[in-house]
């Protein structure tokens, strides 16, 4: 009888853990997906370098303060600093800066779709840098992802000449930067420092060049002149995207495998496109809808493949 009760309690515990993981995945997807129109609203008043200065500085202060409060060691071993800097420059600085400039030159809904072709590029880079074999199923996913990009970068974009391609190409660079940084993190292997501490210091490193570029190239309007929508979007961006979603991400990675946790990226472009249509009034054209479906199919094929039984 006691064994039966123990099994029932274990089953309830596992069900509760799965439910918690699913809720975290949904929350992360909603927070990061809603961040796409939020950033577009902010850019109406705040130039890109200023926006990233505010975001990176806030992220550094909040994450390192949280780590300090949790009594996590803030000191990073010397051999981890080159990897910390390189991965931070690609995953945080390169991706976030490129997405800001891209959204000034193309619809936010299309930018979100191109950004989340990242897992496909990471797969190719993992084959190149890590020697990971690409399966037939993964090649199919890559083909779907490329088809989605071709739909967005098709005759309509080409007809606009260089001007029509500038935004999509910058956004593609953002996806490639994020993918390369992700592969470098995997290439490093085991990190001695806590993930929150690593991310906090990465924000510090990325904030420094943004401060310099902001001072040298931008003259942002005074905060008193910002629209109410800018303040609301900035609050959402700093609280939900940079702080809460990042911390929830670390919680979920601790509960699940990295592959399972990254399934949450499937939700983000869907939320990003939907919220851009609702909040920014962007049209849901057949081209955008087809590209979204192809991109989601690509990521699903790559990320959701079944493991072979031993």
Helices and strands as residue ranges (DSSP letters): H 2-42, H 48-69, H 78-88, I 89-94, H 95-103, H 108-115, H 118-129, H 136-152, H 155-159, H 161-188, H 195-217, G 223-225, H 228-236, I 237-244, H 245-255, H 258-261, G 262-264, H 265-280, H 286-303
